[in-house]
Amino acid sequence: MSMSRVVEYAFFFALLAGAGYFVWIILSPFISALALSTVIVTICYPMYERIKSRVYKQNKTLAAAISTLAVVVIIILPLIFISSLFVKELVSFYQTLGAGQELTIEKYVLNFESVVQNYIPSFDLNITEQIRQGAEWLVRNIGAIFAGTVSTVFIILISLIGSFYFFRDGREFLKIAVKISPLPDKDDEVIFGRLAVAVRTVATGVVLVSLIQGTLAAIGFTIFGIDRAVLWGAVGAILAMIPGLGTLAIMVPGIFFLAISGAVPAAIGLAIWTVVTVIVVDNIIAPHLMSRGNNLHPFIMLTSVMGGISTFGPIGFIIGPVIVTLFTVLLEVYNQYLAREKKRG
């Protein structure tokens, strides 16, 4: 290669890297909004296609507008309502702890401690302090999210605008990405397909199922008279993402609490509610919602969700598993490339 050609390539890629850097600086404030738009469109694109097939002359703009409005009504508004209930309940609970009021469960824990201390004198659960520390951490971190209400609303608005254009022009954007990629088109299709499955698996298979389980737990606690039902339902939704644990981690203690507090009929009712909801969710709802094409182990899925949240914030529950899935897919493509090279050799 001639020296002039080397200089041309060096100049071009230096210019490309500089432009890319400034593009990143310009777009970085909106990365969360764009990521949220991508997630929304990936999940709801089949809905958009059905709407497009029914609107006048299959108008893409009209179908995209209707789909975006449906996202607001079906997803955004219910999430805002549930989040506001949870935050209100959490703040109220934290204020109760801060005022030094005794928890209903505390006297039963103290009775249990006194029995155990007859055999193990050093045994001390200190349940109130543990609950207070956990509530303080939640209020501090969740408060940081809701403190920036204006920025949160702005991000939601940008993500909805992005969703409209991704619905309408997403296919064209994807074709451009495939065309730019130096990989074979077949490998690009595998990568994008697996990433889409990863998004749907997390959003509908993990998060949605967990929200359903937490909601059912909260309903059960409300019916059978356990305080702070919304708060415990939110805790149950988080625990539902842990393989092999689920909402049983809060339902079983709730049943025992009702039993030892003398509400035996309510304890029996909550036990029946727990068995029925677990059977319905595990055997009917979860298999229907879970995607079949994602090969991530449940433990890796859990750690990628938690790691994504700690790294990227709330949107990280999707970004984390998608990044891990991208890494595994690239390894698979690399292995296939090596296999093809061996056959040629």
NUMITI-68858 format. One record per residue (C-alpha): x, y, z; residue in three letters. Coordinates in Angstrom, 1 decimal, decimal comma. Example, Ala and Ser with C-alpha at 12.3 -4.5 7.8 and 13.67 -1.06 7.14 Angstrom:
+--------+--------+--------+--------+
!      X !      Y !      Z ! residu !
+--------+--------+--------+--------+
!   12,3 !   -4,5 !    7,8 !    ALA !
!   13,7 !   -1,1 !    7,1 !    SER !
+--------+--------+--------+--------+
END
This chain:
+--------+--------+--------+--------+
!      X !      Y !      Z ! residu !
+--------+--------+--------+--------+
!    0,0 !    0,0 !    0,0 !    MET !
!    1,4 !    3,4 !   -1,0 !    SER !
!    2,2 !    6,0 !    1,6 !    MET !
!   -0,4 !    8,4 !    0,3 !    SER !
!   -3,1 !    5,7 !    0,7 !    ARG !
!   -2,0 !    5,2 !    4,3 !    VAL !
!   -2,2 !    8,9 !    5,0 !    VAL !
!   -5,7 !    8,9 !    3,5 !    GLU !
!   -6,9 !    6,1 !    5,7 !    TYR !
!   -5,3 !    7,6 !    8,8 !    ALA !
!   -6,9 !   11,0 !    8,1 !    PHE !
!  -10,3 !    9,4 !    7,4 !    PHE !
!  -10,4 !    7,3 !   10,6 !    PHE !
!   -9,0 !   10,1 !   12,7 !    ALA !
!  -11,8 !   12,4 !   11,4 !    LEU !
!  -14,4 !    9,6 !   11,9 !    LEU !
!  -13,2 !    9,0 !   15,5 !    ALA !
!  -13,3 !   12,8 !   16,3 !    GLY !
!  -16,8 !   13,2 !   14,8 !    ALA !
!  -18,0 !   10,1 !   16,6 !    GLY !
!  -16,7 !   11,5 !   19,9 !    TYR !
!  -18,6 !   14,7 !   19,5 !    PHE !
!  -21,7 !   12,9 !   18,4 !    VAL !
!  -21,4 !   10,9 !   21,6 !    TRP !
!  -21,1 !   14,1 !   23,7 !    ILE !
!  -24,2 !   15,5 !   22,0 !    ILE !
!  -26,3 !   12,4 !   22,4 !    LEU !
!  -25,1 !   11,1 !   25,8 !    SER !
!  -27,7 !   13,1 !   27,8 !    PRO !
!  -30,4 !   11,2 !   25,8 !    PHE !
!  -28,9 !    7,7 !   25,9 !    ILE !
!  -31,4 !    6,6 !   28,6 !    SER !
!  -34,3 !    8,0 !   26,6 !    ALA !
!  -33,1 !    6,3 !   23,4 !    LEU !
!  -32,5 !    3,0 !   25,2 !    ALA !
!  -36,0 !    3,2 !   26,7 !    LEU !
!  -37,5 !    3,9 !   23,2 !    SER !
!  -35,6 !    0,9 !   21,8 !    THR !
!  -36,9 !   -1,3 !   24,5 !    VAL !
!  -40,5 !   -0,1 !   24,1 !    ILE !
!  -40,4 !   -0,6 !   20,3 !    VAL !
!  -38,8 !   -4,0 !   20,5 !    THR !
!  -41,5 !   -5,2 !   22,8 !    ILE !
!  -44,5 !   -3,5 !   21,1 !    CYS !
!  -43,5 !   -3,8 !   17,5 !    TYR !
!  -45,9 !   -6,7 !   16,8 !    PRO !
!  -48,7 !   -4,5 !   18,1 !    MET !
!  -47,6 !   -1,7 !   15,7 !    TYR !
!  -47,7 !   -4,1 !   12,8 !    GLU !
!  -51,2 !   -5,3 !   13,6 !    ARG !
!  -52,3 !   -1,7 !   14,0 !    ILE !
!  -50,7 !   -0,7 !   10,7 !    LYS !
!  -52,5 !   -3,5 !    8,9 !    SER !
!  -55,9 !   -2,1 !   10,0 !    ARG !
!  -55,4 !    1,7 !    9,6 !    VAL !
!  -56,3 !    3,6 !    6,4 !    TYR !
!  -54,0 !    2,7 !    3,5 !    LYS !
!  -51,6 !    1,1 !    6,1 !    GLN !
!  -50,3 !    4,6 !    6,9 !    ASN !
!  -47,1 !    4,2 !    8,9 !    LYS !
!  -47,3 !    7,6 !   10,6 !    THR !
!  -50,9 !    7,1 !   11,8 !    LEU !
!  -50,0 !    3,5 !   13,0 !    ALA !
!  -46,9 !    4,8 !   14,9 !    ALA !
!  -49,0 !    7,6 !   16,5 !    ALA !
!  -51,7 !    5,1 !   17,7 !    ILE !
!  -49,0 !    2,7 !   18,9 !    SER !
!  -47,3 !    5,4 !   20,9 !    THR !
!  -50,5 !    6,5 !   22,5 !    LEU !
!  -51,3 !    2,8 !   23,3 !    ALA !
!  -47,8 !    2,6 !   25,0 !    VAL !
!  -48,7 !    5,6 !   27,1 !    VAL !
!  -52,1 !    4,2 !   28,2 !    VAL !
!  -51,1 !    0,6 !   28,7 !    ILE !
!  -47,5 !    0,9 !   30,0 !    ILE !
!  -46,4 !    4,4 !   31,1 !    ILE !
!  -49,5 !    5,6 !   33,1 !    LEU !
!  -49,9 !    2,3 !   35,0 !    PRO !
!  -46,2 !    2,3 !   35,9 !    LEU !
!  -46,4 !    5,9 !   37,1 !    ILE !
!  -49,5 !    5,0 !   39,2 !    PHE !
!  -47,8 !    1,9 !   40,8 !    ILE !
!  -44,6 !    3,8 !   41,4 !    SER !
!  -46,4 !    6,6 !   43,2 !    SER !
!  -48,3 !    4,1 !   45,4 !    LEU !
!  -45,0 !    2,4 !   46,3 !    PHE !
!  -43,1 !    5,6 !   47,0 !    VAL !
!  -46,0 !    6,9 !   49,2 !    LYS !
!  -46,1 !    3,7 !   51,1 !    GLU !
!  -42,4 !    3,6 !   51,5 !    LEU !
!  -42,1 !    7,1 !   52,8 !    VAL !
!  -44,9 !    6,6 !   55,2 !    SER !
!  -43,3 !    3,5 !   56,5 !    PHE !
!  -39,9 !    5,3 !   56,9 !    TYR !
!  -41,6 !    8,1 !   58,8 !    GLN !
!  -43,2 !    5,6 !   61,1 !    THR !
!  -39,8 !    4,1 !   61,8 !    LEU !
!  -38,2 !    7,6 !   62,3 !    GLY !
!  -40,9 !    8,5 !   64,8 !    ALA !
!  -40,0 !    5,5 !   66,9 !    GLY !
!  -43,4 !    3,9 !   66,6 !    GLN !
!  -43,5 !    0,2 !   67,4 !    GLU !
!  -44,0 !   -2,1 !   64,4 !    LEU !
!  -46,8 !   -4,6 !   64,6 !    THR !
!  -44,4 !   -7,5 !   63,9 !    ILE !
!  -41,8 !   -6,3 !   66,4 !    GLU !
!  -43,5 !   -7,7 !   69,5 !    LYS !
!  -43,8 !  -11,1 !   67,9 !    TYR !
!  -40,1 !  -11,0 !   67,0 !    VAL !
!  -39,2 !  -10,0 !   70,5 !    LEU !
!  -41,2 !  -13,0 !   71,9 !    ASN !
!  -39,4 !  -15,3 !   69,5 !    PHE !
!  -36,0 !  -13,8 !   70,5 !    GLU !
!  -36,8 !  -14,4 !   74,2 !    SER !
!  -37,6 !  -18,0 !   73,6 !    VAL !
!  -34,4 !  -18,6 !   71,5 !    VAL !
!  -32,3 !  -16,7 !   74,0 !    GLN !
!  -33,1 !  -19,3 !   76,7 !    ASN !
!  -30,9 !  -21,6 !   74,6 !    TYR !
!  -28,6 !  -19,2 !   72,8 !    ILE !
!  -28,1 !  -16,1 !   75,0 !    PRO !
!  -26,3 !  -14,1 !   72,3 !    SER !
!  -29,1 !  -14,5 !   69,8 !    PHE !
!  -30,4 !  -11,0 !   68,6 !    ASP !
!  -32,3 !  -10,3 !   65,4 !    LEU !
!  -32,6 !   -6,6 !   66,0 !    ASN !
!  -35,3 !   -6,6 !   63,4 !    ILE !
!  -36,4 !   -3,0 !   63,8 !    THR !
!  -32,9 !   -1,6 !   63,1 !    GLU !
!  -32,5 !   -3,9 !   60,1 !    GLN !
!  -35,8 !   -2,8 !   58,7 !    ILE !
!  -35,0 !    0,9 !   59,4 !    ARG !
!  -31,6 !    0,6 !   57,5 !    GLN !
!  -33,2 !   -1,0 !   54,6 !    GLY !
!  -36,0 !    1,5 !   54,4 !    ALA !
!  -33,5 !    4,4 !   54,7 !    GLU !
!  -31,5 !    3,0 !   51,8 !    TRP !
!  -34,6 !    2,7 !   49,6 !    LEU !
!  -35,9 !    6,2 !   50,5 !    VAL !
!  -32,5 !    7,7 !   49,8 !    ARG !
!  -32,0 !    5,9 !   46,4 !    ASN !
!  -35,6 !    6,1 !   45,2 !    ILE !
!  -35,8 !    9,7 !   46,4 !    GLY !
!  -32,9 !   10,5 !   44,1 !    ALA !
!  -34,9 !    9,3 !   41,1 !    ILE !
!  -38,0 !   11,2 !   42,0 !    PHE !
!  -36,2 !   14,3 !   43,1 !    ALA !
!  -35,4 !   15,1 !   39,5 !    GLY !
!  -39,1 !   15,1 !   38,4 !    THR !
!  -38,5 !   17,6 !   35,6 !    VAL !
!  -35,7 !   15,6 !   34,1 !    SER !
!  -37,6 !   12,4 !   34,5 !    THR !
!  -40,6 !   13,8 !   32,6 !    VAL !
!  -38,3 !   15,2 !   30,0 !    PHE !
!  -36,7 !   11,7 !   29,5 !    ILE !
!  -40,1 !   10,1 !   29,2 !    ILE !
!  -41,2 !   12,7 !   26,6 !    LEU !
!  -38,0 !   12,1 !   24,6 !    ILE !
!  -38,4 !    8,4 !   24,8 !    SER !
!  -42,0 !    8,6 !   23,5 !    LEU !
!  -41,0 !   10,8 !   20,6 !    ILE !
!  -38,2 !    8,3 !   19,9 !    GLY !
!  -40,7 !    5,5 !   20,1 !    SER !
!  -42,9 !    7,1 !   17,5 !    PHE !
!  -40,0 !    7,4 !   15,0 !    TYR !
!  -38,7 !    4,0 !   15,8 !    PHE !
!  -42,1 !    2,5 !   15,2 !    PHE !
!  -42,4 !    4,3 !   11,9 !    ARG !
!  -38,8 !    4,1 !   10,6 !    ASP !
!  -37,3 !    1,3 !   12,7 !    GLY !
!  -37,0 !   -1,2 !    9,7 !    ARG !
!  -35,1 !    1,4 !    7,7 !    GLU !
!  -32,7 !    2,1 !   10,6 !    PHE !
!  -32,1 !   -1,6 !   11,0 !    LEU !
!  -31,3 !   -2,0 !    7,3 !    LYS !
!  -28,8 !    0,8 !    7,5 !    ILE !
!  -27,1 !   -0,8 !   10,6 !    ALA !
!  -26,9 !   -4,2 !    8,7 !    VAL !
!  -25,5 !   -2,4 !    5,6 !    LYS !
!  -22,9 !   -0,6 !    7,6 !    ILE !
!  -21,8 !   -3,6 !    9,6 !    SER !
!  -18,8 !   -5,4 !    8,1 !    PRO !
!  -20,1 !   -8,8 !    9,3 !    LEU !
!  -22,1 !  -11,0 !    7,0 !    PRO !
!  -25,8 !  -10,1 !    6,8 !    ASP !
!  -26,6 !  -13,6 !    8,2 !    LYS !
!  -24,6 !  -12,9 !   11,4 !    ASP !
!  -26,1 !   -9,5 !   11,7 !    ASP !
!  -29,6 !  -11,0 !   11,6 !    GLU !
!  -28,6 !  -13,5 !   14,3 !    VAL !
!  -27,2 !  -10,8 !   16,5 !    ILE !
!  -30,2 !   -8,5 !   16,2 !    PHE !
!  -32,7 !  -11,4 !   16,6 !    GLY !
!  -31,0 !  -12,6 !   19,8 !    ARG !
!  -30,9 !   -9,1 !   21,2 !    LEU !
!  -34,6 !   -8,6 !   20,5 !    ALA !
!  -35,3 !  -12,0 !   22,3 !    VAL !
!  -33,2 !  -10,8 !   25,2 !    ALA !
!  -35,2 !   -7,6 !   25,5 !    VAL !
!  -38,5 !   -9,4 !   25,4 !    ARG !
!  -37,4 !  -12,1 !   27,8 !    THR !
!  -36,4 !   -9,6 !   30,4 !    VAL !
!  -39,3 !   -7,2 !   29,9 !    ALA !
!  -42,2 !   -9,7 !   29,5 !    THR !
!  -40,7 !  -12,9 !   31,0 !    GLY !
!  -38,8 !  -11,6 !   34,0 !    VAL !
!  -40,0 !   -8,1 !   34,9 !    VAL !
!  -43,7 !   -8,5 !   33,9 !    LEU !
!  -44,0 !  -11,8 !   35,6 !    VAL !
!  -42,4 !  -10,4 !   38,8 !    SER !
!  -44,8 !   -7,4 !   38,7 !    LEU !
!  -47,7 !   -9,8 !   38,4 !    ILE !
!  -46,4 !  -11,9 !   41,3 !    GLN !
!  -45,8 !   -8,8 !   43,5 !    GLY !
!  -49,3 !   -7,4 !   42,6 !    THR !
!  -50,9 !  -10,7 !   43,6 !    LEU !
!  -49,0 !  -10,8 !   46,8 !    ALA !
!  -50,1 !   -7,3 !   47,6 !    ALA !
!  -53,7 !   -8,2 !   46,9 !    ILE !
!  -53,5 !  -11,2 !   49,1 !    GLY !
!  -52,0 !   -9,2 !   52,0 !    PHE !
!  -54,7 !   -6,5 !   51,6 !    THR !
!  -57,5 !   -9,1 !   51,6 !    ILE !
!  -56,2 !  -10,9 !   54,7 !    PHE !
!  -55,3 !   -7,9 !   56,8 !    GLY !
!  -51,5 !   -7,5 !   56,6 !    ILE !
!  -50,3 !   -3,9 !   56,9 !    ASP !
!  -48,2 !   -2,2 !   54,2 !    ARG !
!  -49,5 !   -4,5 !   51,5 !    ALA !
!  -48,2 !   -2,3 !   48,6 !    VAL !
!  -44,7 !   -2,1 !   50,2 !    LEU !
!  -44,5 !   -5,9 !   50,8 !    TRP !
!  -45,8 !   -6,5 !   47,3 !    GLY !
!  -43,0 !   -4,4 !   45,8 !    ALA !
!  -40,5 !   -6,4 !   47,9 !    VAL !
!  -42,1 !   -9,6 !   46,6 !    GLY !
!  -41,8 !   -8,4 !   43,0 !    ALA !
!  -38,0 !   -7,9 !   43,5 !    ILE !
!  -37,6 !  -11,3 !   45,2 !    LEU !
!  -39,6 !  -12,9 !   42,4 !    ALA !
!  -36,6 !  -12,2 !   40,1 !    MET !
!  -34,5 !  -14,6 !   42,2 !    ILE !
!  -34,6 !  -18,1 !   40,8 !    PRO !
!  -36,2 !  -20,7 !   43,2 !    GLY !
!  -37,3 !  -18,0 !   45,7 !    LEU !
!  -40,0 !  -15,8 !   44,3 !    GLY !
!  -42,8 !  -14,3 !   46,4 !    THR !
!  -42,9 !  -17,3 !   48,7 !    LEU !
!  -40,1 !  -15,5 !   50,6 !    ALA !
!  -42,7 !  -12,9 !   51,8 !    ILE !
!  -45,9 !  -15,0 !   51,6 !    MET !
!  -44,8 !  -17,8 !   53,9 !    VAL !
!  -43,6 !  -15,3 !   56,6 !    PRO !
!  -47,0 !  -13,5 !   56,2 !    GLY !
!  -48,9 !  -16,8 !   56,7 !    ILE !
!  -46,8 !  -17,5 !   59,9 !    PHE !
!  -47,3 !  -13,9 !   61,1 !    PHE !
!  -51,1 !  -14,3 !   60,8 !    LEU !
!  -51,0 !  -17,6 !   62,5 !    ALA !
!  -49,0 !  -16,6 !   65,5 !    ILE !
!  -51,0 !  -13,4 !   65,9 !    SER !
!  -54,2 !  -15,5 !   66,3 !    GLY !
!  -55,7 !  -14,8 !   62,9 !    ALA !
!  -55,8 !  -18,5 !   62,0 !    VAL !
!  -58,7 !  -18,3 !   59,4 !    PRO !
!  -56,8 !  -15,4 !   57,7 !    ALA !
!  -53,6 !  -17,5 !   57,7 !    ALA !
!  -55,4 !  -20,4 !   56,1 !    ILE !
!  -57,0 !  -18,0 !   53,5 !    GLY !
!  -53,6 !  -16,5 !   52,7 !    LEU !
!  -52,1 !  -20,0 !   52,4 !    ALA !
!  -54,8 !  -21,0 !   49,9 !    ILE !
!  -54,3 !  -17,7 !   48,0 !    TRP !
!  -50,5 !  -18,3 !   47,8 !    THR !
!  -50,9 !  -21,8 !   46,5 !    VAL !
!  -53,5 !  -20,8 !   43,8 !    VAL !
!  -51,5 !  -17,8 !   42,6 !    THR !
!  -48,2 !  -19,7 !   42,5 !    VAL !
!  -49,9 !  -22,5 !   40,4 !    ILE !
!  -51,5 !  -19,9 !   38,1 !    VAL !
!  -48,4 !  -17,8 !   37,6 !    VAL !
!  -45,9 !  -20,7 !   37,3 !    ASP !
!  -48,0 !  -22,9 !   35,0 !    ASN !
!  -50,1 !  -20,5 !   33,0 !    ILE !
!  -48,9 !  -16,9 !   32,9 !    ILE !
!  -45,1 !  -17,4 !   33,1 !    ALA !
!  -44,8 !  -20,0 !   30,3 !    PRO !
!  -47,0 !  -17,8 !   28,0 !    HIS !
!  -45,0 !  -14,7 !   28,6 !    LEU !
!  -41,4 !  -16,1 !   28,7 !    MET !
!  -39,5 !  -16,0 !   25,4 !    SER !
!  -38,1 !  -19,3 !   24,2 !    ARG !
!  -35,0 !  -18,1 !   22,4 !    GLY !
!  -32,8 !  -16,7 !   25,2 !    ASN !
!  -30,1 !  -19,1 !   26,5 !    ASN !
!  -29,0 !  -17,0 !   29,5 !    LEU !
!  -28,9 !  -19,0 !   32,7 !    HIS !
!  -31,4 !  -17,7 !   35,3 !    PRO !
!  -28,6 !  -16,8 !   37,7 !    PHE !
!  -26,7 !  -14,9 !   35,0 !    ILE !
!  -30,0 !  -13,2 !   34,0 !    MET !
!  -30,5 !  -12,1 !   37,7 !    LEU !
!  -27,0 !  -10,8 !   38,1 !    THR !
!  -27,1 !   -9,0 !   34,8 !    SER !
!  -30,4 !   -7,3 !   35,8 !    VAL !
!  -29,0 !   -6,2 !   39,2 !    MET !
!  -25,7 !   -5,2 !   37,8 !    GLY !
!  -27,4 !   -3,3 !   35,0 !    GLY !
!  -29,5 !   -1,4 !   37,5 !    ILE !
!  -26,5 !   -0,5 !   39,7 !    SER !
!  -24,5 !    0,7 !   36,6 !    THR !
!  -27,1 !    2,3 !   34,4 !    PHE !
!  -30,0 !    3,2 !   36,8 !    GLY !
!  -33,6 !    2,0 !   36,3 !    PRO !
!  -33,2 !    1,3 !   32,6 !    ILE !
!  -30,3 !   -1,0 !   33,4 !    GLY !
!  -32,7 !   -3,9 !   34,1 !    PHE !
!  -32,9 !   -4,2 !   30,3 !    ILE !
!  -29,5 !   -2,9 !   29,3 !    ILE !
!  -27,6 !   -5,3 !   31,5 !    GLY !
!  -29,0 !   -8,6 !   30,1 !    PRO !
!  -28,9 !   -7,1 !   26,5 !    VAL !
!  -25,1 !   -6,4 !   26,9 !    ILE !
!  -24,5 !   -9,9 !   28,4 !    VAL !
!  -26,5 !  -11,4 !   25,5 !    THR !
!  -24,6 !   -9,4 !   22,9 !    LEU !
!  -21,3 !  -10,7 !   24,4 !    PHE !
!  -22,5 !  -14,4 !   24,3 !    THR !
!  -23,9 !  -14,0 !   20,7 !    VAL !
!  -20,6 !  -12,5 !   19,5 !    LEU !
!  -18,7 !  -15,4 !   21,1 !    LEU !
!  -21,1 !  -17,8 !   19,2 !    GLU !
!  -20,5 !  -15,9 !   15,9 !    VAL !
!  -16,7 !  -16,1 !   16,5 !    TYR !
!  -16,9 !  -19,8 !   17,2 !    ASN !
!  -18,9 !  -20,3 !   13,9 !    GLN !
!  -16,3 !  -18,2 !   12,1 !    TYR !
!  -13,5 !  -20,4 !   13,4 !    LEU !
!  -15,5 !  -23,5 !   12,4 !    ALA !
!  -15,9 !  -22,2 !    8,9 !    ARG !
!  -12,2 !  -21,4 !    8,7 !    GLU !
!  -11,2 !  -24,9 !    9,8 !    LYS !
!  -13,4 !  -26,4 !    7,1 !    LYS !
!  -11,8 !  -24,3 !    4,5 !    ARG !
!   -8,4 !  -25,2 !    5,8 !    GLY !
+--------+--------+--------+--------+
END
